[in-house]
Amino acid sequence: MDLDIFNPSQHLRRAVLFWLSMFLTGAALIITYLTISDAQSSKFPVIELMFGLFSAYVCYQTYRDQGSEWLRKSYVWSFMVTVCWTVTHNPITYGVYVWANLIPIMCYLILGKKSAKIVTPCGLFAITVLIAVQMNQQAEFHIQLLFNFVLSYLSIWATTHILEVKRTNSESSLGKLASRDALTGVYNRHALVHSFERYRQESQKLPLSLLILDLDYFKRINDAHGHDVGDRVLVQTASLLDSLSDEHLVYRIGGEEFCIALHNTSSQQAKMKAEYIRFSIENHSFQVDEQNITLTVSIGVYQCHHFNSLESVLRKADIELYRAKRSGRNQVMMSRNDEGITDAI
């Protein structure tokens, strides 16, 4: 299971949506005013006015950080409908179709690459057909104008697509570098801090337990075999924990200290999982330079509530971890905070 803890894309899309909707609010209202004040115009720009008001609403909702995916999609599609409408109901010489060149930019920066691959060609096809129809009806068919529009649209589409692909790849690489432990490859403490808020919100509906694991007498391995061997044992331990944890995420939060977040796991299931991990590590032989090294692990377990902070959860799980160590190590201790009872396995 992978984890996307850093999501600057959401901040970028929110910023683009906020400023673009603010600009389009002003643009739509200006166009509405100019159309109404034009003595030669007999139509009332209802669509333009409605789009301007909707843009203002989107801007306000985005400012309040309530710009949902549904709202973003609705806004992009409403922009496309508005452009199509204005192209159909205005002379081709007004050049209203140039607004369609915003469609690729809006799709990629507001909706993302996946949706943009569908919406962008739809916009190109619709506007191109409407321009051709309008030219034919107005007896002003200019093939050069049509080609210029299509080529400019395709150029903006290609440029935006390349930039978005490069940006998302760079974002993914930086996210992995920042969230992964450099030695073991599992997630680090920084990743746990970022993901815990989501875990805590989910714990209102689904149970969440944290396991804090510490390798017993690990310093002896470093002293006896050297830090290089110790590092390789840590790497193998992290790999073993990752395989034992199934879909649950493993974090390295200290030198030889790890954390496993068991989401959608009851207290009884967490105890069983912790015991299974303890037993598996105890019976595993770590192979390093033809040496067989064995380890045991002490585990503290704490079941979280949505009102718990990460610091309090780690502190309470640490209490159980140290109780396990004081009781002879190679044990699992669990605090059932809802009952105020501490169990030893």
C-alpha distance (Angstrom), angle and dihedral (degrees) to the residues before:
residue distance angle dihedral
M1 . . .
D2 3.78 . .
L3 3.76 127.7 .
D4 3.77 128.6 -144.9
I5 3.77 102.8 -161.8
F6 3.76 98.1 153.4
N7 3.77 112.8 60.4
P8 3.80 111.1 169.4
S9 3.81 86.9 156.0
Q10 3.80 89.1 75.4
H11 3.81 91.1 52.0
L12 3.81 90.8 47.2
R13 3.80 92.9 49.3
R14 3.77 91.4 46.8
A15 3.83 91.6 51.1
V16 3.81 93.1 46.5
L17 3.80 91.7 47.0
F18 3.81 92.6 48.0
W19 3.81 97.8 49.0
L20 3.80 95.9 36.6
S21 3.81 93.0 49.4
M22 3.81 89.1 48.4
F23 3.81 91.0 51.4
L24 3.81 93.5 44.9
T25 3.80 90.2 48.8
G26 3.78 89.1 59.3
A27 3.80 93.4 41.4
A28 3.80 93.4 50.2
L29 3.80 92.9 47.6
I30 3.81 91.8 48.0
I31 3.81 91.1 50.3
T32 3.81 89.3 47.5
Y33 3.81 91.3 52.0
L34 3.80 93.7 46.5
T35 3.80 91.5 48.8
I36 3.81 92.8 49.8
S37 3.81 92.7 46.5
D38 3.82 92.5 48.6
A39 3.78 105.4 103.9
Q40 3.79 91.7 -158.3
S41 3.79 93.0 55.4
S42 3.78 116.6 89.1
K43 3.80 97.9 -179.4
F44 3.78 129.2 87.2
P45 3.84 111.4 -133.2
V46 3.80 96.7 -126.8
I47 3.81 96.1 155.5
E48 3.81 93.2 48.1
L49 3.80 91.3 48.7
M50 3.80 92.7 47.7
F51 3.79 90.9 49.3
G52 3.80 90.5 49.4
L53 3.80 91.3 52.4
F54 3.80 91.2 45.8
S55 3.81 89.3 50.2
A56 3.80 89.3 53.4
Y57 3.81 89.9 50.8
V58 3.82 91.7 49.1
C59 3.80 90.4 48.6
Y60 3.81 90.9 51.5
Q61 3.81 93.9 46.7
T62 3.80 91.4 47.8
Y63 3.80 90.4 49.6
R64 3.81 87.8 54.8
D65 3.83 88.1 50.1
Q66 3.80 91.2 -115.3
G67 3.79 98.1 117.7
S68 3.81 98.8 134.6
E69 3.79 124.3 -167.2
W70 3.79 89.4 -107.4
L71 3.81 90.6 54.5
R72 3.82 92.1 49.1
K73 3.80 92.5 50.6
S74 3.80 91.8 45.7
Y75 3.78 90.7 51.7
V76 3.80 95.0 51.2
W77 3.80 92.5 47.1
S78 3.80 91.9 46.2
F79 3.80 89.2 53.0
M80 3.81 90.3 52.1
V81 3.81 91.5 48.7
T82 3.81 90.6 49.1
V83 3.81 92.4 51.0
C84 3.80 91.2 47.3
W85 3.79 90.8 49.7
T86 3.80 94.7 48.8
V87 3.82 92.3 46.1
T88 3.81 89.0 53.0
H89 3.82 96.1 46.9
N90 3.81 101.6 41.5
P91 3.79 134.1 65.7
I92 3.79 112.2 -93.0
T93 3.81 88.8 -123.2
Y94 3.82 89.5 69.0
G95 3.80 88.0 72.8
V96 3.81 94.2 -139.0
Y97 3.81 89.4 149.1
V98 3.83 91.0 73.7
W99 3.82 87.9 78.3
A100 3.80 87.6 68.8
N101 3.81 89.0 73.6
L102 3.80 86.8 75.0
I103 3.81 90.6 65.0
P104 3.85 97.8 82.2
I105 3.80 91.2 46.3
M106 3.80 93.0 48.3
C107 3.80 92.7 45.9
Y108 3.80 96.5 50.7
L109 3.81 98.8 37.8
I110 3.81 97.8 39.6
L111 3.81 105.0 28.9
G112 3.79 102.5 25.6
K113 3.79 134.2 -123.7
K114 3.80 97.7 -65.3
S115 3.81 96.5 55.8
A116 3.80 92.5 36.2
K117 3.81 91.4 61.8
I118 3.80 88.1 62.8
V119 3.79 103.4 34.9
T120 3.82 99.3 42.6
P121 3.83 97.2 60.6
C122 3.81 89.4 43.8
G123 3.79 88.8 57.3
L124 3.80 92.8 47.6
F125 3.80 93.3 49.6
A126 3.81 94.7 45.9
I127 3.81 96.6 47.6
T128 3.82 93.8 43.2
V129 3.81 91.7 52.7
L130 3.81 92.0 46.2
I131 3.81 92.4 49.5
A132 3.81 90.8 50.3
V133 3.81 91.7 48.2
Q134 3.81 92.1 48.3
M135 3.79 92.0 48.7
N136 3.77 90.7 50.9
Q137 3.81 93.2 48.0
Q138 3.80 93.0 46.6
A139 3.82 93.0 44.8
E140 3.80 89.5 -125.8
F141 3.77 102.0 112.9
H142 3.80 109.5 167.6
I143 3.78 112.4 176.2
Q144 3.82 89.9 -169.2
L145 3.80 91.1 59.3
L146 3.79 91.6 50.0
F147 3.80 92.9 47.9
N148 3.80 92.1 47.2
F149 3.79 91.1 52.8
V150 3.82 94.2 47.4
L151 3.82 93.8 46.0
S152 3.81 93.5 46.8
Y153 3.82 90.1 48.3
L154 3.82 91.5 49.4
S155 3.81 91.2 47.6
I156 3.80 92.3 52.6
W157 3.81 90.1 44.5
A158 3.82 93.2 51.7
T159 3.80 93.6 45.2
T160 3.79 93.3 47.7
H161 3.81 92.1 46.7
I162 3.82 93.2 51.4
L163 3.80 92.7 46.9
E164 3.81 92.3 48.5
V165 3.82 92.9 48.4
K166 3.81 91.7 49.6
R167 3.80 91.9 45.0
T168 3.80 94.8 50.2
N169 3.82 91.5 46.7
S170 3.80 91.3 51.1
E171 3.79 90.8 45.5
S172 3.80 91.2 51.5
S173 3.81 92.8 48.8
L174 3.80 93.4 48.1
G175 3.79 90.9 46.4
K176 3.80 91.7 54.1
L177 3.80 92.3 47.2
A178 3.80 91.8 50.5
S179 3.80 97.1 43.2
R180 3.81 102.2 40.5
D181 3.78 128.2 80.4
A182 3.81 107.0 -115.3
L183 3.82 94.9 -138.9
T184 3.79 105.8 39.2
G185 3.80 102.9 23.7
V186 3.81 94.4 -131.0
Y187 3.79 120.9 116.7
N188 3.80 119.0 -73.0
R189 3.79 134.3 -135.8
H190 3.79 91.5 -92.0
A191 3.80 88.8 59.1
L192 3.80 90.6 50.7
V193 3.81 91.1 52.9
H194 3.81 91.2 51.9
S195 3.80 96.5 44.4
F196 3.81 98.3 41.4
E197 3.81 93.9 78.6
R198 3.80 89.5 59.3
Y199 3.80 90.3 46.0
R200 3.79 90.1 50.8
Q201 3.80 92.9 51.4
E202 3.81 90.8 48.6
S203 3.80 90.4 50.1
Q204 3.82 89.0 70.3
K205 3.81 86.6 72.9
L206 3.81 104.0 17.6
P207 3.82 127.6 39.1
L208 3.80 118.3 -108.3
S209 3.80 128.4 -163.4
L210 3.79 130.2 -178.0
L211 3.79 123.1 -148.7
I212 3.80 117.8 -156.4
L213 3.81 111.3 -162.3
D214 3.79 127.5 -170.9
L215 3.81 124.0 -176.2
D216 3.79 110.1 -122.4
Y217 3.81 117.2 -119.5
F218 3.77 92.1 -10.8
K219 3.81 90.9 154.4
R220 3.81 88.0 67.8
I221 3.81 89.9 62.1
N222 3.80 91.0 53.3
D223 3.80 91.3 46.8
A224 3.81 94.7 46.3
H225 3.80 101.4 38.5
G226 3.80 106.1 17.3
H227 3.77 133.7 -105.1
D228 3.80 92.8 -80.8
V229 3.79 90.6 62.0
G230 3.79 89.9 42.7
D231 3.80 90.7 54.4
R232 3.79 91.6 50.8
V233 3.79 90.6 49.9
L234 3.81 88.6 52.2
V235 3.80 90.2 51.7
Q236 3.80 91.4 50.5
T237 3.80 91.1 45.6
A238 3.80 91.4 52.2
S239 3.80 90.4 49.1
L240 3.81 90.9 49.4
L241 3.81 92.1 48.6
D242 3.78 90.3 49.1
S243 3.80 91.4 53.3
L244 3.81 92.5 45.4
S245 3.80 93.6 48.9
D246 3.81 96.4 62.5
E247 3.82 108.4 -165.7
H248 3.81 93.9 -8.0
L249 3.80 118.8 103.2
V250 3.81 124.6 -114.0
Y251 3.81 122.3 -147.8
R252 3.78 130.3 -171.1
I253 3.79 104.9 -143.0
G254 3.80 101.2 167.5
G255 3.79 143.4 5.2
E256 3.79 98.0 -65.0
E257 3.80 95.6 -6.4
F258 3.80 123.0 109.0
C259 3.79 135.7 -178.4
I260 3.80 128.9 -152.2
A261 3.81 120.5 -164.5
L262 3.81 109.8 -147.7
H263 3.79 105.3 -163.5
N264 3.80 120.5 -170.4
T265 3.80 88.5 15.9
S266 3.80 125.5 131.1
S267 3.80 122.4 -138.5
Q268 3.79 91.6 -103.1
Q269 3.80 91.8 49.6
A270 3.81 90.3 48.0
K271 3.81 90.9 53.4
M272 3.78 91.2 49.9
K273 3.80 92.0 47.4
A274 3.79 92.4 49.3
E275 3.79 91.8 49.8
Y276 3.80 90.7 48.3
I277 3.81 90.7 52.8
R278 3.81 92.4 46.0
F279 3.81 91.7 50.0
S280 3.82 92.9 46.3
I281 3.81 93.9 51.7
E282 3.80 92.3 45.7
N283 3.81 90.5 54.5
H284 3.80 96.7 41.2
S285 3.79 122.3 101.0
F286 3.80 114.5 -146.4
Q287 3.81 111.4 -146.4
V288 3.81 114.3 -147.2
D289 3.82 120.5 160.8
E290 3.80 91.6 -24.3
Q291 3.80 89.6 -51.2
N292 3.78 121.2 125.1
I293 3.78 110.7 -142.2
T294 3.78 123.2 -175.8
L295 3.78 127.7 -160.6
T296 3.75 141.2 -175.2
V297 3.76 127.7 -154.0
S298 3.80 136.3 -149.2
I299 3.79 116.5 -145.5
G300 3.79 133.0 -162.4
V301 3.81 118.2 -164.3
Y302 3.79 128.0 -162.0
Q303 3.80 127.8 176.7
C304 3.79 111.3 -142.6
H305 3.75 134.3 -141.2
H306 3.79 123.1 -153.0
F307 3.81 91.4 -108.6
N308 3.82 93.4 57.5
S309 3.80 118.4 105.6
L310 3.79 119.7 -138.9
E311 3.80 91.2 -113.5
S312 3.80 92.8 54.7
V313 3.82 92.5 45.4
L314 3.80 93.1 50.4
R315 3.80 90.9 45.0
K316 3.80 93.0 52.4
A317 3.79 92.9 43.7
D318 3.81 88.4 49.6
I319 3.80 89.5 54.2
E320 3.80 89.3 58.0
L321 3.80 90.9 44.7
Y322 3.80 92.2 54.9
R323 3.79 90.5 45.6
A324 3.79 87.8 56.1
K325 3.80 90.2 51.0
R326 3.79 93.2 47.4
S327 3.80 89.3 49.8
G328 3.79 92.9 59.4
R329 3.82 103.4 -74.9
N330 3.81 126.0 -108.2
Q331 3.82 88.8 81.2
V332 3.79 141.8 114.4
M333 3.79 120.2 -129.1
M334 3.77 122.7 -174.3
S335 3.78 131.4 -168.1
R336 3.80 114.5 -153.1
N337 3.77 96.6 -158.4
D338 3.77 93.8 -174.9
E339 3.79 90.6 60.8
G340 3.79 100.2 29.6
I341 3.82 90.3 -126.1
T342 3.78 128.5 130.0
D343 3.79 119.8 -151.3
A344 3.78 129.7 -163.7
I345 3.76 121.8 -156.2
